[in-house]
Amino acid sequence: MTQLHDLTALEQAAAVRAGEVSPTELVRHALARVEALDAGLGAFVTVTPERALAAAAQADRVALRGGDLPPLLGVPTAIKDLNSTAGVRTTFGSAVLADFVPTVDDAVVTRLAAAGTISVGKTSTPEFGFPAYTDNDLVGPARCPWDPALLAGGSSGGAAVAVAAGMLPFAQGSDGGGSIRIPASVNGLVGVKPARGRVSNAPFGNDVTGLGTNGPLARTVRDAAAMLDAMAGPVTGDPAWAPPLPPGETFLAAADRPVGRLRIGRALESPMPGAVVQPEVAAALDDAARLLESLGHEVVDVPGGLLGPDLLRAFERVWSLTGTLLPVPADRVAELRPLTRELRARGLALSAQEAMEALTVLRLFSRRYVAAVDAFDVLLAPVTTMTPRPLGWFDADGDGAEDFARNERYAAFTALYNVTGQPAVSVPLHWTDDGLPVGTMLVGRPADEVTLIALAASLEEARPWADRHPPCWDADA
């Protein structure tokens, strides 16, 4: 028998509009799933049932009035704990900020609410979102629902777990170096990192580096596209913005249109020297290439030598710069996790000249790289170099520098496209013999999410994945 969590986000929204289910029923079901499953998976830092049910009651009244309803009215979601939520504690994954309650919402929170979604709480993230796995001193690790002995990826790991386990149909994430695409890959989801400037980081987002953005995690391409429609658009004062879609066009509509024949470049060069792709990950990439060719696309290798020896060092310096802005009192720095302390120390050790030189290297590289790959409609690349990692693999020895080095080896491909600002998506085309998802990354031209979404939707049609669920999916709730 179909359960409410079997419905996609768009199906839930359609059921609300048809009067077949109420927002309150959807939210109660989501909260019951969270209560039943979260203790063993670590998806949430904070659950807000009272606020969610109050918002659902208001949505019930809106639905009964009818008329022109918000597109996602009544659909449950959650906000990553790196994003500020007025009146709801926002810890940034740090015990140091365990009691912090913002007075304003991030723009993406406001946009999602305006589209009719209802947040049931804050999803787990590692401390200040630095690593490619999700673990913190507040609730412990976010675990992969396909095998809870494995990490769920990061830094949007809690959001991915909530969607993969059927607690929510979709969830908001953010991505500064792979933080949407990595947990999407680990958990068998669609994860979209939009183009730079597509989704506003207002009012507090750090746009100095230009690396981070917000985006959706969902089970289907169409759900991800609908959530991106709800998120997208600039806020007055943003330092950069992507060009809007033509009037009347949407990302959701792009998921339903033919993609045509594309020239796809297989990008196997990584900024991480000597990056080694595990055989199972390489097999997933080869499988994706064959599928693309079977659909009529041309797949050729991108020439090497495009990245240069200075890229990794410059990125490391820019990544550590965000550690200099952490809102942590000096007398509480010792309470930070080893990786956070390591990156904070590196950032503070940089001179202004070194910081500016690193930023300049990344900006100049971006121009060269985007021009060099412009002959391709889409790029194809691994998301991670390895299959999902076991609990404690990154940080068991307590050495922040070694933790960072392991992150670099594991996530050796994703951050490149945060540097260039190109949109990118992880799609779940492959499962290992052990039943673990392995995502594949597709990268678009600047500001061209439309082609990516159309291509991803065609892949989903050719090899459907939405009905593949982890063991906990059928748990009573």
N, C-alpha and C positions, 0 to 999 in steps of 0.2 A: 504494500500500500504506500502511495506517495505521501511523504511527510513534508511539512513546510520547508525544512532545510534542504529538501531535494530540489526545490524550485530555484531557478537562477534569480538574480536581483531584478532583472527585467520582467520575469514571470511573476515575481512577488508584486512588483509595481502594477502590473496589468491586473492581477487578482484584486488588488485594492480598488482600482478604478472600476472594475466590474462588480464590486460589492460582494465578492466571493470570500474575502478575508478582511479583517480590520487591521490597521496598524498596531493596535494593542495586542492582537493575537500574534502577529509577527514578532513583536518585541518580547512578549512573554515567552514565546518559543525560543528565541535567541538567548534570553537570559537563563532559561532552563538548561539549554545546551552548555552555556558557559559554566553554570553551577555543577553540572554533571561531569564535565570533561577537563576543566581548566586546571584543577589541582594536579593532574598528572602530566600536563603539557606546558604550563607556564606561558600562556598567551597574554594574560592581562596583568598589569600592575594595579589598576584601579577599575572597579566595576561600579557603575552608577545607576542602579535599578530605579530609584525614585525619580531621578531626572528623566530617564528614558521613558518610564511609564507616563509621566506627566506630559512629555512631548508627544507620546503616542496618543494620549487622550485628546490632545489638541488636534493631532492629525486625523483622528476619527471624526471630529466635528467638521474639519475641512472636507474630508471625503464625502460626508453626508450632504454637504452643501452642493457638491458637484461643480460643474462648470470647468473652467480651465485650471486643472490641478497641476501642481509641481510634478515634474516627470518621474521622480523617484519617491513619491509620497509614501511614507510608512516603512520604507525598507531599512532594516537595521544595519548599522555599520559601527566602526570604532575609529578612534583617532590615535595615532602613534604618540607615545609619551615624550617625543621630542618637540611636539607642536603644542603651543600654548592654548589652553581652554579656560575661558573665564569662569571662575567659581569652582573649577575642578582641579585638583592637585596635578601638577606637571613636574615630574621628578627628573626628567632628562636621563633616566636610568641610573641616577646617582643617589646613594644613601645620604649624601651631604645635603641634597635638596628634597629629602623625603617629605617635607611639610610645606613645600612651596605651592602657593595657589595664585595663578595669574589673575589679573583683573580685566584682561582683554583676550579675545580670540585671535588666532592667526587667520589670515584671509581665507585660507583653504577650508578652515572649519566653518566659517560663515557661509562660504559658497555651497558646501555640502548640505548644510542645514537648509539653505534657501531652496535647494533642489528637492527637499522633502525627506532626506535621509535622517535617521535617528541614531545618534551615538549611544552605545550601551557602556562605554568606558574608554580607558586608555590602554593601548597595547604595549607590550614589553619591548624594550630596546636596551642595548648595552650602554654603558656609561658614556653619555654625550655622543652616542652614535659612532664611535670611532672604529670598532672592528667589524669584520665580516661574519661574526657569529653573535648570538644574543644571549648574554648572561649578565646578571647584575647582582648587587648585594641586597636587593629588595625582595625579589621573588625567585632568584636562581635562574637556571637556564631555560630558554624556550626550546622544547624538544620536538623533533620531527614526528608528526603523527604516523608516518609510515614505519618508523622504528624509533621509539622514544629513547633508545640508547644513543641516538645521534642528535647533534645540534641542528637547529632549524635554520641556520644561516642568519645573516644580519646585514644592516642593523634593523630592518623591518621584520625581524623574525617573529615577534608576537602577532603582528598583523597577518602574516602568512599562515601561521599555525591556526589562528581563529578561522580563516577561510577554508583551509585544507581540511580541518576537522569538522566542518559544517556548523560552527558556531555562528558564522556570518556568511552572507553571500558574496560580499566584497568588503575591502577595507582600505583605508588610506595609508600610504607609506611615504617615505622620502628616500632620496638616493643622492649621495655625494661622491660615491666611488664604487657603486654596485649594490647599494643597500635595498633596492627593490628587486633587482634582477636575481641576485644571489638567493634570497629566501624563496623567490618564485621558482627557481630551478630546483632547490632542495625539496620543496613541498608539492611539486607538480601543478603549478599555477601559471597563469598569465600575469606578467609583471611589466608595466610600462614606465620607463623613465622618459618623460616628455622632453622636448627640446628646451634649451635654455630660454627662459622668458615666456614659456607657454603658460605656466602656472605661477602666480605671484607668491613670493616669499614674505609678503608684508604681514605685520608691520616690523618684525624684528629679524627676519631671515638674513643670514650673513651672505650678502652678495659681493663681498670684496673679492673672494676667490672665484666666484662664478661656477662652482662645482655642484652645488646642491640644488635639488628641486623636489617637488611633491608629485606623487603619481599613484595610480591604482594597482591593487592586487586583487585578482578575481579568478573564478574558475573558467570563465569563457571570455573570448575576445570581445563579444558584444557587450558583456557586462563591464569589462575594462574600458571600452570606448565610451559607454554611457557615463561612467564615473569621471572619465577625463573631460567629457563635455561639461559636467557639473563643476569641475575644478578650474577649467581653463579661463584665461583672461587676465589682463593686467589690472593693477590698482594704481591710481594716480600717485606718482612719485617713484614708481619702480625704475631702477636704473637701466633696465633692458626689457624688451618684450618681443615675443615672436609675432610675426604678422598674423592677423586673424584669418580664419577661414572665410571664403567668399560668402556673401549673404545667403542664408537659407541652407548652407551646408553644415553637417555635423560629423563628428568622428564616428558616431554610431552608424550613420548612413554609409560611411566609408567601409564598414565591415560587411555591407551587403552589396558592394559593387564589384564588378570584375576587375582584376588587377592587371591583366594584360601580360605580355611576355617581358620579363625583367632580366637585366644583366646583373648577376650577383657575384660579388667578389668574396672569396674565402680568405679571411684575414687571420693568419696564423702567427703573425709577429707580435710579440708582447713587449711592453716597456720593461718587464722583469727579465734581466739577462738569464739565459739558461732555463726559462720556464719549461717545465716538463708536463705534458698533458697525459694523464693516466689512460691506459688502453680503453677503459669503458667510456671515458669522456670522448676520446678520439673516435670510438665506434659510434657514439651518439651524433657527433658532428658529421661523420661520413654518411650516416643514415639520413640525416637532414638534407645533405647535399643531393643524395640520390632521389629523395622525395621531391625536392625542388626541381630537379631535372625531369622527373617523371611528369611533373605538371607543366612542362614546356619551357622552363627558365634555363638560361645559360649560366653555369657556375664555373668560374675560373679563379685561379689563385691570384691574390693581390701581390704585386712584387714586394720583395723585402727591402730593407734599407731605408724605410720611411721614418723610423722613430728616432734614431740618433742616440748617442751615449749619454746625453745630458738630461734626457726626459725624466728618468726615474728619480734622479737626485732632486731635480726641480720640483717634481710632484711631492716627494717626501717632505720637502721644506714647506711647500704651500699647505699640505695636509696638516702639518704640525702648527701652522700659524693659527688655526682655529683654537688650538689649545691655549693660546695666550689670552683669549677673551672669555674663558670659563668664569661664570659667576660664583667663584669659590673663595671664601675668606682665607687669607694666608694661614691662619691658625688651624685650618681644617684640610689643608692640602694632603697631609699624611693619611687622611681617610679615603682618598681616591684610590682606585684600583691601579695596579702596577703599570698597565698599558697607558692609562690616562696620565699618570705622573710622568711617564717617559716622554710622551708626545708634548705635554705641557712644557717640560724642561727643554726639549729640543726647540720648541717655538720661541721660548723666552731667551734662548741663547743666540738666536739670529739677530744680526744687526739689521737696521733699516735697509741698508744697501743690499744685503744678502736676500732679504725678503722681496725687495723690488726686482732684483735680478731673477729670482725664481719665478715670480709672476710673469715677468717679461718673456722668459724662456717658454713658458706654457702658452702664452698668447701668440708668440711668433710661430711656435710649432703648430698650433691649431690652424693657423692660416695655411701653412704649407701642407698639412695633412689633408685638410678638407679639399684643397685644390687637387692634390695628388690622387684622391679616390673619387673624384667627381665623375669619372667615366662609368662608375657603377651606380645602379639604382639603389641597391641595398648591399650591405656587407653581412657576411655570415661568420660567426666566431663562437668559441666556447664561452660559457658564463664563468665557470670555475675550472681549475685544472684537475680537480679531484672530485670523487663522489663525496656525499655528506660525511663530515668528520665526527668522530665519537666525542662524547662529553669529555671535557678536560684536555682535548688535543692541543688547543692553542696556548693555554695558560696554566697548565698543571704545575709547572716549575716556578711560577711566580715571577718570572723575568720579563719585564715589560718590553725590552728590546727584542728578545727572542719571540715573544708573542707577536709583535709587529712584523717581524721577518716571516713568520709562518703565515700571517694574513696576506702578505705580499705574494708569497708563493702560491697560496690557495686562490686568491682573486687577482690573477695576473693580467686579466684582459679587460675587466669592466671599467676601471677608472679612466682608461684612455678616452672614453666617449663622454665622460664628465668633463674632461679637459677640453675636448672639441665642442661640447655643447650639442652634439647630434642626438636625436631621439633614438631610443633603443628599447627593444622588448625581448623578454625571455618567454619562450613557448615550450610547453612540456610534450615533446614529441617522442621521448625515449624513456623506457624503464629498463633497469638492469635485470639480470637473471634473479637477483635477490629481491626484486620488486621495488627498487628505489628509483624515484624520478631523476632524470638528468635533463636539465633545460638546455635549449640552444638559443643563442643571442642573434637577433637581427637588428641591424643598425641602418638608419635612414639618412638621407641627405638632410642638411640643416633645415629645421622647421617642417620637415615632411613626415609627420606622423601618419598622414592619410595613407600613403603607400604602405607603410609598415602595417597598419591595421588591416588594410585590404589583403595584404599578403598573409598575415597571420590568420585571418579568418578563412582564407582558402586552404591553408594547412590544416586548420581545425576541421574543416569540412572533409578533407581527404583522409584525415586520421583523427577522428573524434577522441577527445580525452575527458570530457566533463563528467562522464559516468564512471570514471576510475576513482575509487575512493579508498582511503586508508581504513584499517580494521575498525577504528573507533567510530566510523561514520554511522553505523547502525545501532550504536549504544542507545539505550532507553534514556529519555530526557523529558 
